[in-house]
Amino acid sequence: MKVEAKKRMDLILWVISTFFIFATLLLHSPWRDEGQAIMLAQDATGFWDLIQRIRWEGHPMLWFLIAKAAGPSITPLIHGLIAVLTNAIIVFKSKWPAWMRWTLPLSFYFVFEYAVISRDYAIGVLLLFTAVSLWKGKHRNRMNGAFILLLLATQANFFSALLAGVLGLLMLLENPKDKNWYWRIPLALFVLIFTAYQLTPPETGGFASERSFDFDKLQHATQMFTGGTPLPVYLTPSTPAISILFFTNGISLLVALGLLSFMTLTLRKVSHQMAFAIVSFVILLFCSMVLVGFARHLGHIWIFYLLLLFVESREGIEIRPTILLKLLVAGQLVGGLTHLVFEYITPYSESRGMADYLENKNIPAQRTAVFPAAYGAGISLLSGEAYYQPDMDTSMTHIIWNPDSQADYYPKDVLRRLFERYQEGEVYLITPINMTYENARSINPWKPILQPEEINTHSESGFAESFHLYKIQLDSLSKP
């Protein structure tokens, strides 16, 4: 194929991926973790207040600052733009063979996971690809620009920070005599300390605050890697993001080691092989000690592999087009298109089911609060939808969140929050917590007026959650 024809095909495939991303975003209902980040950002009263809040989340500040500035309605569109720009770098700036440039923008991570799901991972991927593109470019100040972009990437999430740090070390080893390292290294140390502070949970808890090795977590991480890298597709609509190549009983660990060994050997530079092995080990270890790893986490192994291939291609090193590498890219393509199809036919819309239930029961949304047990101690104020996870046609709700009192997981503290918001009268509370269990919560003076009615919402996507509905009469007698 002639050069001009290839350039036209580059543009066509990039436009197609852009169309799929934004078309899917228009249909996508935010998941709980998407909504949590935006709600937290909107509720922050200032920069330092935001920094204190995100310490409960386990993520640095960059995406929260973007969400705060953009607002709930624009944030998903910005996320889509971030994904589109990443794909533009892959298509127009890499020196990869055409079969890679034309398939990756439509693959799982670049058209769905880091494109449609509005989290802080996409901005990190964009900054990393932009940094290596600038690093291996011809601009006079490319090294300084790439270094600044890597520093910004550390503020996206832990995984981007890890990848940025290793890429920075590769930059240092490539040109250690550059005098600019005299200011780059101290600045990097300062950013490292600040990032560590943001990622350190408060003394009273926070997301992923327990740090101890768990073999079951390692097993899960290797399952997600072995399933999420070769062929990340659905088994059934009720098991999203699970591959048909989902190994169990310890086999996934062996398969993961084999797959990582193959990916390592396809890299041509020894320094890249060592860097990839170290990063893969750290990510698997992190997902074995701190959190339960999913595709969005383990996918950074694949991203780092592509970043190193990107660097080698820009250095004139030809990629080895092995059969297994082509199968990996083809599997990612199938996974991406499959997830788009399921997003169209089985939208995740728990908020719609909850709203319909409350409407049928004539329960006023303006007098309904939601206590999300698993995603931060706080009550979401309703705006349109009577659920803390908004549907695609609603405004995002905010969280009442006191960063100095994160232990209010108990009914009396929930009641105090309700008084702060509603003062008096009838108020409805939706929560996955059964407040009437005979356990430590029963020592609190707060009790529901009505026996909670369990609400089971089953969307067409196969997701399901169980909620309890409470009716509370706020008056002087019930005030804590």
Wavefront OBJ file of the C-alpha trace (Angstrom):
o trace
v 0.000 0.000 0.000
v 1.316 3.442 -0.920
v 2.245 5.979 1.750
v -0.622 8.328 0.901
v -3.118 5.476 1.018
v -1.786 4.443 4.432
v -2.146 8.007 5.735
v -5.747 8.113 4.530
v -6.426 4.792 6.229
v -4.794 6.095 9.433
v -7.211 9.025 9.420
v -10.237 6.866 8.604
v -9.552 4.369 11.408
v -8.922 7.183 13.900
v -12.211 8.860 12.934
v -14.038 5.535 13.324
v -12.599 4.990 16.817
v -13.504 8.581 17.736
v -17.080 8.005 16.595
v -17.404 4.801 18.621
v -16.039 6.445 21.761
v -18.379 9.436 21.749
v -21.385 7.440 20.547
v -20.911 5.045 23.452
v -20.414 7.894 25.916
v -23.827 9.281 24.943
v -25.393 5.950 25.954
v -23.236 5.210 28.957
v -24.640 5.477 32.484
v -21.839 6.182 34.969
v -20.800 3.363 37.226
v -20.584 3.964 40.967
v -16.832 4.553 41.021
v -17.168 7.055 38.181
v -19.868 8.927 40.066
v -17.976 8.788 43.348
v -14.948 10.625 41.935
v -17.029 13.383 40.357
v -19.234 13.781 43.431
v -16.187 14.056 45.649
v -14.618 16.696 43.414
v -17.807 18.759 43.279
v -18.157 18.701 47.046
v -14.603 19.912 47.743
v -14.480 23.509 48.985
v -10.900 24.214 47.929
v -7.598 22.702 46.832
v -6.388 21.509 50.237
v -9.870 20.281 51.127
v -9.798 18.203 47.933
v -6.375 16.784 48.816
v -7.697 15.637 52.197
v -10.768 14.038 50.640
v -8.884 12.069 47.980
v -6.695 10.451 50.628
v -9.758 8.284 51.297
v -9.891 7.240 47.654
v -6.343 5.987 46.959
v -5.838 8.217 43.900
v -3.839 11.435 43.391
v -5.404 14.752 42.481
v -5.253 15.211 38.685
v -8.556 13.666 37.626
v -10.383 15.182 40.587
v -9.119 18.648 39.632
v -10.336 18.128 36.075
v -13.743 16.943 37.321
v -13.956 19.900 39.706
v -13.203 22.423 36.955
v -15.345 20.803 34.261
v -18.428 19.880 36.269
v -20.538 16.708 36.097
v -21.971 17.167 32.599
v -18.731 17.991 30.790
v -16.377 15.614 32.592
v -17.327 12.463 30.586
v -16.850 14.384 27.332
v -13.402 15.497 28.452
v -12.626 11.880 29.246
v -13.673 10.918 25.730
v -11.457 13.663 24.292
v -8.530 12.330 26.324
v -9.037 8.881 24.796
v -9.307 10.333 21.298
v -6.019 12.215 21.730
v -4.311 9.054 22.955
v -5.482 7.213 19.860
v -4.230 10.076 17.698
v -0.734 9.626 19.130
v -0.888 5.886 18.487
v -2.051 6.328 14.903
v -0.090 9.374 13.781
v 3.043 9.412 15.960
v 4.052 5.785 16.374
v 6.249 3.988 13.881
v 4.373 0.761 14.375
v 3.306 -1.387 11.432
v -0.093 -0.582 9.955
v -1.815 -3.630 11.456
v -1.017 -2.306 14.965
v -1.871 1.334 14.271
v -5.228 0.379 12.777
v -6.358 -2.115 15.411
v -5.211 -0.659 18.761
v -7.532 2.435 18.657
v -10.447 0.006 18.435
v -9.101 -2.385 21.073
v -10.445 -2.945 24.564
v -8.407 -0.437 26.549
v -8.337 2.348 23.963
v -11.966 2.270 22.875
v -13.680 1.179 26.086
v -11.894 0.718 29.431
v -9.738 3.848 29.180
v -12.213 5.699 26.959
v -15.843 5.185 28.000
v -15.343 4.463 31.711
v -14.573 7.913 33.109
v -11.842 7.265 35.653
v -8.387 8.677 36.273
v -6.622 6.012 34.212
v -7.121 7.546 30.754
v -5.440 10.850 31.573
v -2.406 8.947 32.841
v -2.205 6.907 29.628
v -2.442 10.064 27.503
v 0.302 11.833 29.443
v 2.594 8.803 29.239
v 2.185 8.361 25.481
v 2.601 12.087 24.919
v 5.737 12.069 27.059
v 7.436 9.246 25.145
v 6.384 10.801 21.843
v 8.004 14.081 22.863
v 11.016 12.308 24.355
v 11.746 10.574 21.057
v 10.864 13.611 18.951
v 13.081 16.280 17.416
v 12.086 19.351 19.423
v 15.026 21.092 21.097
v 13.439 21.083 24.581
v 11.824 17.677 24.178
v 13.514 16.179 27.246
v 12.273 18.893 29.579
v 8.773 18.701 28.112
v 8.692 14.912 28.417
v 9.901 15.148 32.009
v 7.141 17.604 32.975
v 4.524 15.347 31.373
v 5.846 12.383 33.348
v 5.532 14.408 36.544
v 1.914 15.191 35.636
v 1.290 11.489 34.985
v 2.280 10.717 38.574
v -0.797 12.693 39.656
v -3.209 10.459 37.729
v -3.026 7.199 39.699
v -0.560 4.843 41.340
v 0.015 2.823 38.175
v 0.734 5.869 36.030
v 3.091 7.099 38.743
v 4.944 3.776 38.634
v 5.203 3.804 34.836
v 6.254 7.464 34.801
v 8.965 6.791 37.375
v 10.465 3.912 35.390
v 10.326 5.878 32.135
v 12.050 8.751 33.923
v 14.838 6.396 35.017
v 15.237 5.216 31.412
v 15.545 8.864 30.352
v 18.200 9.401 33.001
v 20.187 6.337 31.935
v 20.011 7.405 28.316
v 21.540 10.807 28.960
v 22.915 11.016 32.517
v 25.253 13.954 31.729
v 22.414 16.324 30.874
v 22.814 19.288 33.256
v 19.024 19.651 33.516
v 18.974 16.668 35.837
v 20.236 18.989 38.581
v 16.767 20.526 38.798
v 14.761 17.585 37.478
v 15.781 15.159 40.231
v 14.955 17.467 43.186
v 11.632 18.358 41.578
v 10.865 14.674 41.019
v 11.633 13.910 44.687
v 9.295 16.685 45.823
v 6.495 15.386 43.585
v 7.158 11.849 44.827
v 6.731 12.924 48.449
v 3.551 14.856 47.673
v 2.137 11.912 45.701
v 2.934 9.523 48.552
v 1.054 11.823 50.926
v -2.016 11.765 48.681
v -1.896 7.971 48.418
v -1.485 7.443 52.151
v -4.848 6.792 53.831
v -5.700 8.716 56.989
v -5.120 6.999 60.307
v -8.789 6.124 60.684
v -9.021 4.190 57.431
v -9.657 4.790 53.766
v -9.833 2.777 50.573
v -7.201 0.042 50.301
v -5.789 0.948 53.713
v -4.869 -2.660 54.579
v -1.499 -3.745 53.226
v -0.627 -7.406 53.571
v 0.149 -10.076 51.018
v -2.826 -12.243 50.066
v -2.341 -15.179 47.732
v -6.011 -15.066 46.757
v -5.503 -11.485 45.555
v -2.458 -12.625 43.569
v -4.544 -15.399 42.063
v -7.240 -12.885 41.127
v -4.679 -10.473 39.662
v -3.134 -13.146 37.464
v -6.596 -14.255 36.381
v -7.478 -10.726 35.335
v -4.169 -10.376 33.505
v -4.337 -13.713 31.700
v -7.993 -13.114 30.886
v -7.832 -9.381 30.250
v -4.793 -9.262 27.983
v -5.300 -11.988 25.352
v -9.076 -11.745 24.942
v -11.046 -9.415 27.271
v -14.591 -10.357 26.257
v -17.821 -11.318 27.981
v -18.731 -14.826 28.948
v -22.350 -13.777 29.492
v -24.072 -10.415 29.998
v -24.012 -11.050 33.756
v -20.214 -11.422 33.904
v -18.768 -8.284 32.307
v -15.081 -7.784 31.556
v -14.353 -11.477 32.149
v -12.521 -13.313 29.433
v -13.256 -16.742 28.080
v -9.543 -17.303 28.779
v -10.056 -17.156 32.545
v -7.717 -19.649 34.220
v -8.219 -20.908 37.768
v -6.668 -23.104 40.462
v -3.187 -21.627 40.227
v -2.950 -22.191 36.481
v -3.404 -18.460 35.882
v -0.141 -17.759 37.725
v 1.792 -20.062 35.421
v 0.033 -18.698 32.333
v 0.735 -15.138 33.481
v 4.439 -15.903 33.928
v 4.569 -17.468 30.480
v 2.757 -14.557 28.862
v 4.948 -11.994 30.635
v 8.074 -13.915 29.576
v 6.957 -13.833 25.954
v 6.159 -10.121 26.092
v 9.542 -9.440 27.705
v 11.457 -11.317 25.017
v 9.701 -9.447 22.196
v 11.294 -6.226 23.451
v 14.597 -5.648 21.707
v 16.531 -3.589 24.287
v 17.827 -5.240 27.462
v 17.006 -2.133 29.518
v 13.416 -2.334 28.287
v 13.210 -6.029 29.126
v 14.400 -5.360 32.668
v 12.070 -2.380 33.076
v 9.075 -4.378 31.869
v 9.840 -7.294 34.181
v 10.175 -4.966 37.190
v 6.973 -3.045 36.432
v 4.987 -6.250 35.898
v 6.250 -7.662 39.196
v 5.424 -4.464 41.126
v 1.902 -4.237 39.678
v 1.137 -7.876 40.498
v 2.587 -7.427 43.983
v 0.580 -4.239 44.525
v -2.623 -6.003 43.476
v -1.731 -8.816 45.877
v -1.268 -6.532 48.884
v -3.328 -3.354 48.542
v -6.384 -3.930 46.364
v -8.218 -6.537 44.327
v -6.895 -6.071 40.806
v -9.212 -5.716 37.833
v -8.694 -5.042 34.139
v -8.343 -1.299 34.721
v -5.405 -1.996 37.058
v -3.662 -4.916 35.373
v -4.114 -3.224 32.010
v -1.166 -0.991 32.868
v 1.137 -3.948 32.232
v -0.140 -3.977 28.653
v 0.102 -0.179 28.467
v 3.733 -0.196 29.618
v 4.539 -2.895 27.093
v 3.094 -0.714 24.337
v 4.970 2.343 25.634
v 8.259 0.471 25.381
v 7.372 -0.726 21.885
v 6.509 2.886 21.060
v 9.946 4.053 22.217
v 11.705 1.333 20.241
v 9.732 2.127 17.093
v 10.655 5.802 17.377
v 14.298 4.747 17.723
v 14.085 2.850 14.442
v 13.943 -0.595 16.034
v 11.637 -2.872 14.084
v 8.922 -4.681 16.006
v 9.010 -8.444 15.826
v 5.589 -9.299 14.330
v 5.301 -12.666 16.059
v 2.152 -14.696 15.728
v 1.424 -14.462 19.463
v 1.781 -10.655 19.429
v -0.683 -10.455 16.554
v -3.043 -12.734 18.477
v -2.810 -10.453 21.527
v -3.653 -7.378 19.483
v -6.443 -9.238 17.670
v -7.858 -10.388 21.017
v -7.817 -6.811 22.282
v -9.685 -5.747 19.140
v -12.344 -8.405 19.657
v -12.620 -7.440 23.319
v -13.055 -3.756 22.525
v -15.768 -4.267 19.943
v -17.546 -6.826 22.141
v -17.709 -4.425 25.077
v -19.086 -1.695 22.833
v -21.819 -4.020 21.618
v -22.798 -4.978 25.150
v -22.759 -1.333 26.192
v -25.318 -0.645 23.465
v -27.632 -3.584 24.148
v -27.291 -3.940 27.939
v -26.661 -0.530 29.500
v -25.696 -0.362 33.163
v -28.587 1.627 34.591
v -29.202 0.782 38.240
v -30.112 4.407 38.866
v -32.993 4.171 36.421
v -34.364 1.079 38.138
v -34.148 2.755 41.528
v -35.801 5.924 40.237
v -38.662 3.944 38.685
v -39.211 2.075 41.944
v -39.439 5.264 43.993
v -41.706 6.886 41.441
v -44.085 3.938 41.568
v -44.154 4.192 45.368
v -44.738 7.967 45.205
v -41.608 8.624 47.241
v -40.342 12.194 46.658
v -36.777 12.340 45.312
v -36.200 15.724 46.944
v -36.733 14.122 50.358
v -34.618 11.047 49.671
v -30.977 10.529 50.586
v -28.615 7.691 49.763
v -25.879 6.328 51.966
v -23.283 4.531 49.786
v -21.654 2.084 52.159
v -18.764 0.906 50.026
v -17.685 4.104 48.317
v -16.947 6.580 51.079
v -18.706 7.700 54.235
v -21.245 10.230 53.113
v -24.794 10.878 52.001
v -25.509 11.787 48.414
v -28.001 14.554 47.854
v -30.453 13.755 45.125
v -30.746 15.839 42.013
v -33.259 14.388 39.583
v -32.552 10.701 40.027
v -33.304 9.209 43.420
v -30.011 7.356 43.572
v -26.423 8.406 44.100
v -25.359 6.996 40.754
v -26.870 9.295 38.119
v -28.373 8.121 34.890
v -27.204 9.552 31.597
v -29.912 12.220 31.535
v -29.483 13.561 35.071
v -27.225 15.915 36.945
v -24.552 14.501 39.211
v -25.309 14.530 42.908
v -22.937 15.704 45.596
v -21.726 14.111 48.793
v -22.087 15.570 52.272
v -18.622 14.710 53.432
v -16.851 15.888 56.559
v -13.182 14.951 56.101
v -12.595 15.245 59.847
v -15.226 12.625 60.665
v -15.006 9.659 58.324
v -16.153 7.103 60.894
v -19.846 7.954 60.589
v -20.763 4.575 59.193
v -23.362 4.099 61.906
v -27.045 5.023 62.034
v -26.703 7.843 64.559
v -24.177 9.587 62.326
v -26.360 9.076 59.282
v -29.227 10.606 61.233
v -27.081 13.586 62.163
v -26.309 14.125 58.474
v -29.992 13.973 57.642
v -30.767 16.639 60.229
v -28.031 18.852 58.792
v -29.561 18.572 55.348
v -33.330 18.350 55.904
v -33.832 19.806 59.431
v -37.244 18.172 60.041
v -40.096 16.191 58.515
v -40.263 12.873 56.720
v -37.080 11.743 55.006
v -36.381 8.553 53.072
v -33.055 6.778 53.155
v -31.745 4.213 50.697
v -28.742 2.150 51.739
v -27.290 -1.315 51.148
v -26.761 -1.516 54.925
v -29.368 -3.266 57.012
v -29.532 -0.917 59.993
v -31.515 -3.421 62.074
v -28.864 -6.122 62.306
v -28.222 -7.295 65.859
v -24.627 -6.162 65.933
v -22.602 -3.136 66.957
v -24.916 -0.827 65.043
v -27.802 -1.698 67.368
v -26.200 0.210 70.220
v -26.993 3.438 68.430
v -30.230 5.183 69.448
v -31.406 5.634 65.853
v -34.041 3.229 64.593
v -36.190 3.398 61.452
v -39.840 4.275 61.840
v -40.804 1.698 59.232
v -39.314 -1.746 58.896
v -36.917 -1.491 55.935
v -38.193 -2.845 52.672
v -35.558 -4.588 50.607
v -35.235 -3.204 47.119
v -33.655 -5.482 44.555
v -32.801 -3.766 41.311
v -31.974 -5.935 38.336
v -30.975 -4.075 35.216
v -30.851 -5.696 31.800
v -27.073 -5.795 32.084
v -27.298 -8.492 34.723
v -25.932 -6.305 37.514
v -27.915 -6.464 40.729
v -27.745 -4.838 44.112
v -29.841 -5.066 47.242
v -31.031 -1.923 49.033
v -32.981 -1.150 52.146
v -35.490 1.673 52.232
v -36.084 3.592 55.447
v -38.605 6.234 56.339
v -37.401 8.566 59.088
v -39.384 11.191 60.957
v -37.007 13.999 61.845
v -38.129 15.772 65.002
v -36.748 16.893 68.357
v -37.252 13.460 69.879
v -35.129 11.674 67.275
v -32.395 14.291 67.053
v -29.043 12.792 68.126
l 1 2 3 4 5 6 7 8 9 10 11 12 13 14 15 16 17 18 19 20 21 22 23 24 25 26 27 28 29 30 31 32 33 34 35 36 37 38 39 40 41 42 43 44 45 46 47 48 49 50 51 52 53 54 55 56 57 58 59 60 61 62 63 64 65 66 67 68 69 70 71 72 73 74 75 76 77 78 79 80 81 82 83 84 85 86 87 88 89 90 91 92 93 94 95 96 97 98 99 100 101 102 103 104 105 106 107 108 109 110 111 112 113 114 115 116 117 118 119 120 121 122 123 124 125 126 127 128 129 130 131 132 133 134 135 136 137 138 139 140 141 142 143 144 145 146 147 148 149 150 151 152 153 154 155 156 157 158 159 160 161 162 163 164 165 166 167 168 169 170 171 172 173 174 175 176 177 178 179 180 181 182 183 184 185 186 187 188 189 190 191 192 193 194 195 196 197 198 199 200 201 202 203 204 205 206 207 208 209 210 211 212 213 214 215 216 217 218 219 220 221 222 223 224 225 226 227 228 229 230 231 232 233 234 235 236 237 238 239 240 241 242 243 244 245 246 247 248 249 250 251 252 253 254 255 256 257 258 259 260 261 262 263 264 265 266 267 268 269 270 271 272 273 274 275 276 277 278 279 280 281 282 283 284 285 286 287 288 289 290 291 292 293 294 295 296 297 298 299 300 301 302 303 304 305 306 307 308 309 310 311 312 313 314 315 316 317 318 319 320 321 322 323 324 325 326 327 328 329 330 331 332 333 334 335 336 337 338 339 340 341 342 343 344 345 346 347 348 349 350 351 352 353 354 355 356 357 358 359 360 361 362 363 364 365 366 367 368 369 370 371 372 373 374 375 376 377 378 379 380 381 382 383 384 385 386 387 388 389 390 391 392 393 394 395 396 397 398 399 400 401 402 403 404 405 406 407 408 409 410 411 412 413 414 415 416 417 418 419 420 421 422 423 424 425 426 427 428 429 430 431 432 433 434 435 436 437 438 439 440 441 442 443 444 445 446 447 448 449 450 451 452 453 454 455 456 457 458 459 460 461 462 463 464 465 466 467 468 469 470 471 472 473 474 475 476 477 478 479 480
